[in-house]
C-alpha cells in the first residue's frame, strides 16, 4: 500500500468525503465489481447529490482512495465506529495523495513528537512554500491554488478529529480501536498512526 508518487492539487476538489467513502466501502463488502459499484452509487443516489456530474467526480476520488486499502482496512472503514473510520479515511487520503502524506508525516508528526499541539497558519504556509520550491510539479501552481490547499489540508485534519479547533489550531491526540492498531502494526504502518498523534 504505497501512496502515488505524484504531487497533485486535486485535494482542492476532493475533500474528506467521509460519508461517501463509508457508504461505498459498505457496498464493496458485497463483493461487486467496480462497474456494478459505480452503477449502484448512481442509480441508488447513494451520495444524495443533486447532479450526476458531482457524483462522478466524487466517486472517482473515493474509488482512488479505497484502492490503496486492503480488504481488512476496507472492512474496518465500513464497520468500525466513526472515530476509528475517520482515521482510516485520513490514511486512505494520505496513501493516495503525496501532499497530504507529506503534510501529516512531516508537519503534523513534528507537532506531536514535540508535544507542541498548535498548528498555526505559518506552519501550513511554510510547508507549502517549501514543497513548492522542492517539487517541480508544484512550481507552477498559482497562489490561489495554494490558498485553497491550506484550507483543505486544515479542514481534512479537522474532519478526521486530529485538529480539535480550526480557529485556534489546537491539535489533539486520539485513541483508536485496539484491533485496528494491532492490524496497522502487522502491516508495518504503525509509524503513520504515530504521525497522526494516535495514542499507541
C-alpha positions in Angstrom: 0.0 0.0 0.0 2.1 2.9 -1.3 0.9 6.4 -2.0 1.1 7.6 -5.5 4.4 9.2 -6.4 2.8 12.3 -7.8 2.0 15.7 -6.4 -1.4 16.9 -7.3 -3.7 19.8 -6.3 -6.7 17.5 -6.7 -7.5 17.9 -3.0 -9.0 21.3 -3.7 -11.9 19.4 -5.3 -11.7 16.2 -3.2 -12.5 17.0 0.5 -12.7 14.5 3.3 -15.7 12.6 1.8 -16.2 10.5 4.9 -19.9 9.8 4.3 -19.3 8.9 0.7 -16.3 6.6 1.3 -18.1 4.9 4.2 -21.1 4.2 2.0 -19.0 2.9 -0.9 -16.9 0.7 1.4 -20.1 -0.9 2.7 -21.3 -1.6 -0.8 -17.8 -3.0 -1.7 -18.2 -5.6 1.1 -21.0 -7.2 -1.0 -18.2 -8.3 -3.4 -19.5 -6.5 -6.5 -17.3 -5.3 -9.4 -16.2 -1.7 -9.9 -18.7 -1.2 -12.7 -21.5 -2.6 -10.6 -20.4 -0.3 -7.8 -20.5 2.8 -10.0 -23.9 1.8 -11.3 -25.3 1.2 -7.7 -24.0 4.5 -6.4 -25.6 6.4 -9.3 -29.0 4.5 -9.5 -29.5 4.4 -5.8 -28.2 8.0 -5.3 -26.0 6.8 -2.5 -24.3 10.2 -2.1 -27.6 12.0 -2.1 -26.2 14.6 -4.6 -28.4 16.6 -6.9 -26.3 16.2 -10.1 -24.7 13.2 -11.7 -21.6 15.3 -12.5 -20.9 15.8 -8.8 -21.4 12.1 -8.2 -18.9 11.1 -10.9 -16.2 13.4 -9.6 -16.5 12.4 -6.0 -16.9 8.7 -6.8 -13.7 8.8 -8.7 -11.9 10.2 -5.7 -13.5 7.7 -3.4 -12.6 4.7 -5.6 -9.0 6.0 -5.8 -8.8 6.2 -2.0 -10.3 2.7 -1.5 -7.8 1.3 -4.0 -5.0 1.9 -1.5 -6.7 0.0 1.3 -6.6 -3.8 1.6 -9.8 -5.8 2.3 -9.3 -5.6 6.1 -9.0 -1.9 6.2 -12.0 -1.5 3.9 -14.0 -3.6 6.3 -12.8 -1.6 9.2 -13.8 1.6 7.3 -17.2 0.2 6.8 -17.9 -1.3 10.2 -15.8 0.3 12.9 -17.1 3.3 14.9 -16.9 6.7 13.2 -13.9 8.0 15.1 -11.8 5.0 14.0 -13.2 5.0 10.5 -12.3 8.7 10.1 -8.6 7.9 10.9 -8.7 5.1 8.3 -10.2 7.6 5.8 -7.4 10.0 6.5 -4.9 7.2 6.0 -6.5 6.5 2.6 -6.2 10.1 1.6 -2.5 10.2 2.6 -1.8 7.0 0.7 -3.4 8.3 -2.5 -2.1 11.9 -2.3 1.6 12.8 -1.8 0.9 16.2 -0.5 -1.4 15.0 2.3 1.1 12.3 3.1 4.0 14.7 3.4 2.0 17.2 5.4 1.0 14.6 8.1 4.3 12.8 8.1 6.4 16.0 8.3 4.5 18.9 9.8 1.8 17.2 11.9 4.2 14.4 13.1 6.7 17.0 14.3 4.0 18.8 16.3 3.0 15.6 18.1 6.6 14.4 18.6 7.5 17.7 20.3 4.1 17.9 22.1 3.6 21.3 20.5 -0.1 20.9 19.9 -0.9 24.0 18.0 -1.0 24.1 14.2 -0.5 27.7 13.1 -1.1 29.3 9.7 2.6 29.8 9.4 3.1 26.0 9.6 0.8 25.5 6.6 2.5 28.3 4.7 6.0 27.1 5.4 5.0 23.5 4.4 3.5 24.6 1.1 6.3 27.1 0.3 9.0 24.5 0.9 7.2 22.0 -1.2 6.7 24.5 -4.0 10.4 25.0 -4.1 11.3 21.3 -3.8 8.8 19.8 -6.1 8.9 20.7 -9.8 5.2 19.8 -10.4 4.2 22.4 -7.8 6.4 25.3 -9.0 3.7 26.5 -11.5 0.8 26.3 -9.1 -1.0 29.6 -8.6 -1.2 31.4 -5.2 -5.0 30.8 -5.3 -4.4 27.1 -5.5 -2.0 27.1 -2.5 -4.5 29.2 -0.6 -7.2 26.6 -1.2 -4.8 23.8 -0.3 -4.1 25.4 3.0 -7.8 25.5 3.8 -8.3 21.9 2.6 -5.4 20.4 4.5 -6.6 22.0 7.7 -10.2 21.0 7.0 -9.2 17.4 6.5 -7.4 17.3 9.8 -10.4 18.8 11.5 -12.8 16.4 10.0 -10.6 13.4 10.9 -10.6 14.6 14.5 -6.9 15.5 14.7 -7.4 19.3 14.6 -9.7 20.0 17.5 -10.3 23.7 16.8 -9.6 25.2 13.4 -9.7 28.7 14.8 -7.0 28.2 17.4 -5.2 25.4 15.6 -5.4 23.2 18.6 -4.4 19.6 17.8 -5.5 16.6 19.8 -4.3 13.1 20.3 -6.9 10.3 19.6 -7.5 6.8 20.7 -8.1 4.1 18.2 -9.7 0.7 18.3 -7.1 -1.7 19.6 -7.8 -4.3 16.9 -7.1 -1.6 14.3 -3.8 -0.6 16.0 -2.7 -4.2 16.0 -3.5 -4.5 12.3 -1.5 -1.4 11.4 1.4 -2.9 13.4 1.1 -6.1 11.5 1.4 -4.4 8.1 4.3 -2.1 9.2 2.3 1.1 9.2 2.3 2.0 12.9 4.5 5.0 12.2 1.7 6.6 10.2 -0.7 6.3 13.2 2.0 7.8 15.4 2.4 10.7 13.0 -1.3 11.3 13.3 -1.0 11.6 17.1 -2.8 8.3 17.8 -2.2 7.0 21.3 -0.3 3.8 20.8 
